[in-house]
Amino acid sequence: MADNTRKEPKDWVSGGDPMTGAQESYLKTLAEQAHVKPPERELTKAEASELIDKMRQEAGLDE
């Protein structure tokens, strides 16, 4: 059965809106844990979501 409850961030209606405070905070936390700089520019909600997913995967937090 197809899972139509999850959309790709690029397909979100609000994906082009600025990232939320929660996303920004979580990105900073992940960056600190990975010893990398957090993004220096404002991201969209979709960009932030994709970066969070990528950073979580690289850190092994999605296992």
Gaussian input, Z-matrix of N, CA and C with variables (Angstrom, degrees):
# hf/3-21g

backbone

0 1
 N
 C     1     B1
 C     2     B2     1     A1
 N     3     B3     2     A2     1     D1
 C     4     B4     3     A3     2     D2
 C     5     B5     4     A4     3     D3
 N     6     B6     5     A5     4     D4
 C     7     B7     6     A6     5     D5
 C     8     B8     7     A7     6     D6
 N     9     B9     8     A8     7     D7
 C    10    B10     9     A9     8     D8
 C    11    B11    10    A10     9     D9
 N    12    B12    11    A11    10    D10
 C    13    B13    12    A12    11    D11
 C    14    B14    13    A13    12    D12
 N    15    B15    14    A14    13    D13
 C    16    B16    15    A15    14    D14
 C    17    B17    16    A16    15    D15
 N    18    B18    17    A17    16    D16
 C    19    B19    18    A18    17    D17
 C    20    B20    19    A19    18    D18
 N    21    B21    20    A20    19    D19
 C    22    B22    21    A21    20    D20
 C    23    B23    22    A22    21    D21
 N    24    B24    23    A23    22    D22
 C    25    B25    24    A24    23    D23
 C    26    B26    25    A25    24    D24
 N    27    B27    26    A26    25    D25
 C    28    B28    27    A27    26    D26
 C    29    B29    28    A28    27    D27
 N    30    B30    29    A29    28    D28
 C    31    B31    30    A30    29    D29
 C    32    B32    31    A31    30    D30
 N    33    B33    32    A32    31    D31
 C    34    B34    33    A33    32    D32
 C    35    B35    34    A34    33    D33
 N    36    B36    35    A35    34    D34
 C    37    B37    36    A36    35    D35
 C    38    B38    37    A37    36    D36
 N    39    B39    38    A38    37    D37
 C    40    B40    39    A39    38    D38
 C    41    B41    40    A40    39    D39
 N    42    B42    41    A41    40    D40
 C    43    B43    42    A42    41    D41
 C    44    B44    43    A43    42    D42
 N    45    B45    44    A44    43    D43
 C    46    B46    45    A45    44    D44
 C    47    B47    46    A46    45    D45
 N    48    B48    47    A47    46    D46
 C    49    B49    48    A48    47    D47
 C    50    B50    49    A49    48    D48
 N    51    B51    50    A50    49    D49
 C    52    B52    51    A51    50    D50
 C    53    B53    52    A52    51    D51
 N    54    B54    53    A53    52    D52
 C    55    B55    54    A54    53    D53
 C    56    B56    55    A55    54    D54
 N    57    B57    56    A56    55    D55
 C    58    B58    57    A57    56    D56
 C    59    B59    58    A58    57    D57
 N    60    B60    59    A59    58    D58
 C    61    B61    60    A60    59    D59
 C    62    B62    61    A61    60    D60
 N    63    B63    62    A62    61    D61
 C    64    B64    63    A63    62    D62
 C    65    B65    64    A64    63    D63
 N    66    B66    65    A65    64    D64
 C    67    B67    66    A66    65    D65
 C    68    B68    67    A67    66    D66
 N    69    B69    68    A68    67    D67
 C    70    B70    69    A69    68    D68
 C    71    B71    70    A70    69    D69
 N    72    B72    71    A71    70    D70
 C    73    B73    72    A72    71    D71
 C    74    B74    73    A73    72    D72
 N    75    B75    74    A74    73    D73
 C    76    B76    75    A75    74    D74
 C    77    B77    76    A76    75    D75
 N    78    B78    77    A77    76    D76
 C    79    B79    78    A78    77    D77
 C    80    B80    79    A79    78    D78
 N    81    B81    80    A80    79    D79
 C    82    B82    81    A81    80    D80
 C    83    B83    82    A82    81    D81
 N    84    B84    83    A83    82    D82
 C    85    B85    84    A84    83    D83
 C    86    B86    85    A85    84    D84
 N    87    B87    86    A86    85    D85
 C    88    B88    87    A87    86    D86
 C    89    B89    88    A88    87    D87
 N    90    B90    89    A89    88    D88
 C    91    B91    90    A90    89    D89
 C    92    B92    91    A91    90    D90
 N    93    B93    92    A92    91    D91
 C    94    B94    93    A93    92    D92
 C    95    B95    94    A94    93    D93
 N    96    B96    95    A95    94    D94
 C    97    B97    96    A96    95    D95
 C    98    B98    97    A97    96    D96
 N    99    B99    98    A98    97    D97
 C   100   B100    99    A99    98    D98
 C   101   B101   100   A100    99    D99
 N   102   B102   101   A101   100   D100
 C   103   B103   102   A102   101   D101
 C   104   B104   103   A103   102   D102
 N   105   B105   104   A104   103   D103
 C   106   B106   105   A105   104   D104
 C   107   B107   106   A106   105   D105
 N   108   B108   107   A107   106   D106
 C   109   B109   108   A108   107   D107
 C   110   B110   109   A109   108   D108
 N   111   B111   110   A110   109   D109
 C   112   B112   111   A111   110   D110
 C   113   B113   112   A112   111   D111
 N   114   B114   113   A113   112   D112
 C   115   B115   114   A114   113   D113
 C   116   B116   115   A115   114   D114
 N   117   B117   116   A116   115   D115
 C   118   B118   117   A117   116   D116
 C   119   B119   118   A118   117   D117
 N   120   B120   119   A119   118   D118
 C   121   B121   120   A120   119   D119
 C   122   B122   121   A121   120   D120
 N   123   B123   122   A122   121   D121
 C   124   B124   123   A123   122   D122
 C   125   B125   124   A124   123   D123
 N   126   B126   125   A125   124   D124
 C   127   B127   126   A126   125   D125
 C   128   B128   127   A127   126   D126
 N   129   B129   128   A128   127   D127
 C   130   B130   129   A129   128   D128
 C   131   B131   130   A130   129   D129
 N   132   B132   131   A131   130   D130
 C   133   B133   132   A132   131   D131
 C   134   B134   133   A133   132   D132
 N   135   B135   134   A134   133   D133
 C   136   B136   135   A135   134   D134
 C   137   B137   136   A136   135   D135
 N   138   B138   137   A137   136   D136
 C   139   B139   138   A138   137   D137
 C   140   B140   139   A139   138   D138
 N   141   B141   140   A140   139   D139
 C   142   B142   141   A141   140   D140
 C   143   B143   142   A142   141   D141
 N   144   B144   143   A143   142   D142
 C   145   B145   144   A144   143   D143
 C   146   B146   145   A145   144   D144
 N   147   B147   146   A146   145   D145
 C   148   B148   147   A147   146   D146
 C   149   B149   148   A148   147   D147
 N   150   B150   149   A149   148   D148
 C   151   B151   150   A150   149   D149
 C   152   B152   151   A151   150   D150
 N   153   B153   152   A152   151   D151
 C   154   B154   153   A153   152   D152
 C   155   B155   154   A154   153   D153
 N   156   B156   155   A155   154   D154
 C   157   B157   156   A156   155   D155
 C   158   B158   157   A157   156   D156
 N   159   B159   158   A158   157   D157
 C   160   B160   159   A159   158   D158
 C   161   B161   160   A160   159   D159
 N   162   B162   161   A161   160   D160
 C   163   B163   162   A162   161   D161
 C   164   B164   163   A163   162   D162
 N   165   B165   164   A164   163   D163
 C   166   B166   165   A165   164   D164
 C   167   B167   166   A166   165   D165
 N   168   B168   167   A167   166   D166
 C   169   B169   168   A168   167   D167
 C   170   B170   169   A169   168   D168
 N   171   B171   170   A170   169   D169
 C   172   B172   171   A171   170   D170
 C   173   B173   172   A172   171   D171
 N   174   B174   173   A173   172   D172
 C   175   B175   174   A174   173   D173
 C   176   B176   175   A175   174   D174
 N   177   B177   176   A176   175   D175
 C   178   B178   177   A177   176   D176
 C   179   B179   178   A178   177   D177
 N   180   B180   179   A179   178   D178
 C   181   B181   180   A180   179   D179
 C   182   B182   181   A181   180   D180
 N   183   B183   182   A182   181   D181
 C   184   B184   183   A183   182   D182
 C   185   B185   184   A184   183   D183
 N   186   B186   185   A185   184   D184
 C   187   B187   186   A186   185   D185
 C   188   B188   187   A187   186   D186

   B1=1.4456
   B2=1.5344
   B3=1.2894
   B4=1.4653
   B5=1.5203
   B6=1.3152
   B7=1.4586
   B8=1.5241
   B9=1.3159
   B10=1.4656
   B11=1.5242
   B12=1.3428
   B13=1.4623
   B14=1.5208
   B15=1.3192
   B16=1.4671
   B17=1.5210
   B18=1.3145
   B19=1.4596
   B20=1.5184
   B21=1.2928
   B22=1.4501
   B23=1.5267
   B24=1.3382
   B25=1.4634
   B26=1.5259
   B27=1.3257
   B28=1.4642
   B29=1.5217
   B30=1.3274
   B31=1.4632
   B32=1.5286
   B33=1.3399
   B34=1.4559
   B35=1.5244
   B36=1.3197
   B37=1.4572
   B38=1.5285
   B39=1.3293
   B40=1.4665
   B41=1.5235
   B42=1.3199
   B43=1.4604
   B44=1.5150
   B45=1.3287
   B46=1.4559
   B47=1.5188
   B48=1.3262
   B49=1.4698
   B50=1.5277
   B51=1.3353
   B52=1.4717
   B53=1.5233
   B54=1.3390
   B55=1.4643
   B56=1.5216
   B57=1.3050
   B58=1.4579
   B59=1.5252
   B60=1.3057
   B61=1.4570
   B62=1.5141
   B63=1.3176
   B64=1.4648
   B65=1.5277
   B66=1.3346
   B67=1.4585
   B68=1.5304
   B69=1.3248
   B70=1.4615
   B71=1.5303
   B72=1.3119
   B73=1.4543
   B74=1.5245
   B75=1.3224
   B76=1.4670
   B77=1.5248
   B78=1.3287
   B79=1.4628
   B80=1.5293
   B81=1.3206
   B82=1.4670
   B83=1.5258
   B84=1.3235
   B85=1.4618
   B86=1.5235
   B87=1.3261
   B88=1.4690
   B89=1.5260
   B90=1.3286
   B91=1.4608
   B92=1.5287
   B93=1.3277
   B94=1.4642
   B95=1.5221
   B96=1.3198
   B97=1.4638
   B98=1.5292
   B99=1.3320
   B100=1.4625
   B101=1.5255
   B102=1.3353
   B103=1.4674
   B104=1.5271
   B105=1.3336
   B106=1.4681
   B107=1.5247
   B108=1.3165
   B109=1.4582
   B110=1.5280
   B111=1.3327
   B112=1.4624
   B113=1.5316
   B114=1.3150
   B115=1.4719
   B116=1.5234
   B117=1.3181
   B118=1.4567
   B119=1.5184
   B120=1.2987
   B121=1.4561
   B122=1.5229
   B123=1.3230
   B124=1.4640
   B125=1.5205
   B126=1.2993
   B127=1.4557
   B128=1.5240
   B129=1.3065
   B130=1.4597
   B131=1.5266
   B132=1.3133
   B133=1.4637
   B134=1.5245
   B135=1.3207
   B136=1.4611
   B137=1.5300
   B138=1.3331
   B139=1.4634
   B140=1.5263
   B141=1.3275
   B142=1.4598
   B143=1.5286
   B144=1.3124
   B145=1.4570
   B146=1.5208
   B147=1.3217
   B148=1.4621
   B149=1.5253
   B150=1.3262
   B151=1.4589
   B152=1.5280
   B153=1.3108
   B154=1.4692
   B155=1.5188
   B156=1.3177
   B157=1.4680
   B158=1.5226
   B159=1.3312
   B160=1.4649
   B161=1.5258
   B162=1.3254
   B163=1.4595
   B164=1.5306
   B165=1.3216
   B166=1.4585
   B167=1.5258
   B168=1.3222
   B169=1.4634
   B170=1.5370
   B171=1.3363
   B172=1.4621
   B173=1.5301
   B174=1.3216
   B175=1.4572
   B176=1.5341
   B177=1.3247
   B178=1.4587
   B179=1.5101
   B180=1.3373
   B181=1.4607
   B182=1.5189
   B183=1.3137
   B184=1.4727
   B185=1.5117
   B186=1.2997
   B187=1.4743
   B188=1.4927
   A1=108.69
   A2=117.12
   A3=122.48
   A4=110.27
   A5=115.28
   A6=120.76
   A7=108.09
   A8=116.24
   A9=119.81
   A10=111.83
   A11=116.40
   A12=119.64
   A13=112.23
   A14=117.41
   A15=120.92
   A16=109.53
   A17=115.73
   A18=121.81
   A19=109.15
   A20=115.52
   A21=120.57
   A22=107.66
   A23=117.98
   A24=119.94
   A25=113.52
   A26=117.64
   A27=119.77
   A28=112.12
   A29=117.29
   A30=121.93
   A31=113.24
   A32=117.62
   A33=120.64
   A34=110.17
   A35=116.36
   A36=121.37
   A37=109.73
   A38=116.77
   A39=120.79
   A40=112.18
   A41=118.22
   A42=122.26
   A43=113.88
   A44=117.44
   A45=121.15
   A46=113.77
   A47=116.63
   A48=120.65
   A49=109.52
   A50=117.51
   A51=119.96
   A52=110.86
   A53=115.26
   A54=118.95
   A55=110.14
   A56=115.50
   A57=120.84
   A58=109.99
   A59=116.05
   A60=120.71
   A61=111.58
   A62=116.46
   A63=120.42
   A64=110.78
   A65=116.98
   A66=120.23
   A67=110.52
   A68=116.52
   A69=120.84
   A70=110.49
   A71=116.55
   A72=121.32
   A73=111.13
   A74=116.89
   A75=120.68
   A76=110.65
   A77=117.33
   A78=120.25
   A79=110.41
   A80=117.23
   A81=120.34
   A82=110.42
   A83=116.74
   A84=121.00
   A85=110.56
   A86=117.28
   A87=120.85
   A88=111.07
   A89=116.83
   A90=120.75
   A91=110.53
   A92=116.82
   A93=120.38
   A94=110.45
   A95=116.87
   A96=120.89
   A97=111.38
   A98=116.42
   A99=121.19
   A100=112.45
   A101=116.66
   A102=122.47
   A103=111.59
   A104=114.99
   A105=121.82
   A106=108.22
   A107=115.01
   A108=119.32
   A109=109.71
   A110=117.16
   A111=119.01
   A112=109.11
   A113=117.72
   A114=119.66
   A115=110.61
   A116=116.06
   A117=120.62
   A118=112.64
   A119=117.58
   A120=120.26
   A121=109.23
   A122=115.14
   A123=120.25
   A124=109.13
   A125=116.49
   A126=122.13
   A127=109.45
   A128=115.33
   A129=119.85
   A130=108.13
   A131=116.33
   A132=120.36
   A133=110.28
   A134=116.49
   A135=120.98
   A136=110.40
   A137=117.42
   A138=120.73
   A139=110.93
   A140=116.45
   A141=120.99
   A142=110.57
   A143=117.16
   A144=121.17
   A145=111.23
   A146=116.17
   A147=120.22
   A148=110.85
   A149=117.61
   A150=121.11
   A151=110.63
   A152=117.15
   A153=120.97
   A154=109.77
   A155=117.26
   A156=120.70
   A157=111.19
   A158=116.18
   A159=121.14
   A160=111.08
   A161=116.76
   A162=120.79
   A163=111.82
   A164=116.87
   A165=120.86
   A166=110.67
   A167=115.27
   A168=120.02
   A169=110.51
   A170=115.96
   A171=120.34
   A172=111.71
   A173=116.90
   A174=121.31
   A175=112.48
   A176=116.89
   A177=120.73
   A178=113.61
   A179=116.94
   A180=120.34
   A181=113.46
   A182=117.81
   A183=120.51
   A184=112.98
   A185=116.95
   A186=120.17
   A187=111.10
   D1=134.44
   D2=-178.94
   D3=-71.49
   D4=142.52
   D5=178.04
   D6=-99.01
   D7=101.35
   D8=-179.59
   D9=-99.73
   D10=16.40
   D11=179.60
   D12=-91.99
   D13=-7.16
   D14=-179.21
   D15=-121.36
   D16=119.21
   D17=176.80
   D18=-101.78
   D19=149.90
   D20=172.41
   D21=-67.61
   D22=141.41
   D23=-179.00
   D24=-53.31
   D25=-35.72
   D26=-179.86
   D27=-64.41
   D28=-18.62
   D29=-179.12
   D30=-96.51
   D31=-1.13
   D32=-179.84
   D33=-67.61
   D34=141.84
   D35=175.52
   D36=-62.16
   D37=-39.92
   D38=-178.21
   D39=-98.23
   D40=14.26
   D41=-176.86
   D42=-60.70
   D43=-25.63
   D44=179.96
   D45=-87.06
   D46=-5.83
   D47=177.75
   D48=-70.67
   D49=158.31
   D50=176.50
   D51=-60.22
   D52=148.71
   D53=179.13
   D54=-58.84
   D55=155.05
   D56=179.84
   D57=-79.62
   D58=164.34
   D59=175.95
   D60=-60.83
   D61=-37.22
   D62=179.02
   D63=-64.92
   D64=-41.94
   D65=178.06
   D66=-62.78
   D67=-44.66
   D68=-179.25
   D69=-61.48
   D70=-44.52
   D71=179.70
   D72=-63.27
   D73=-43.85
   D74=-178.61
   D75=-67.12
   D76=-38.46
   D77=176.95
   D78=-62.05
   D79=-40.43
   D80=178.03
   D81=-63.86
   D82=-42.11
   D83=178.70
   D84=-62.58
   D85=-47.62
   D86=179.43
   D87=-61.90
   D88=-40.75
   D89=179.48
   D90=-63.28
   D91=-41.77
   D92=178.01
   D93=-61.87
   D94=-43.72
   D95=-179.42
   D96=-64.99
   D97=-33.92
   D98=-178.73
   D99=-89.52
   D100=-2.53
   D101=-178.32
   D102=57.50
   D103=44.17
   D104=175.75
   D105=-127.21
   D106=163.25
   D107=178.09
   D108=-76.27
   D109=139.61
   D110=173.59
   D111=-70.20
   D112=162.23
   D113=179.34
   D114=-55.12
   D115=138.59
   D116=-178.14
   D117=-91.67
   D118=-13.46
   D119=-179.81
   D120=-112.32
   D121=159.98
   D122=176.42
   D123=-67.52
   D124=132.77
   D125=177.74
   D126=-104.90
   D127=159.68
   D128=171.32
   D129=-82.85
   D130=168.45
   D131=176.85
   D132=-57.21
   D133=-42.92
   D134=-178.08
   D135=-66.11
   D136=-45.94
   D137=179.66
   D138=-61.66
   D139=-43.18
   D140=-179.94
   D141=-63.20
   D142=-43.17
   D143=179.66
   D144=-61.70
   D145=-44.26
   D146=179.89
   D147=-65.58
   D148=-39.58
   D149=179.45
   D150=-68.21
   D151=-39.74
   D152=176.36
   D153=-60.06
   D154=-47.82
   D155=179.14
   D156=-58.53
   D157=-44.12
   D158=-179.28
   D159=-64.17
   D160=-46.50
   D161=-178.78
   D162=-65.96
   D163=-37.99
   D164=177.44
   D165=-64.41
   D166=-42.15
   D167=179.81
   D168=-64.19
   D169=-45.51
   D170=-179.74
   D171=-64.62
   D172=-30.68
   D173=179.51
   D174=-84.79
   D175=-4.61
   D176=-179.98
   D177=75.30
   D178=22.65
   D179=-178.50
   D180=-87.64
   D181=-6.70
   D182=-179.35
   D183=-99.12
   D184=11.93
   D185=-178.25
   D186=-85.44

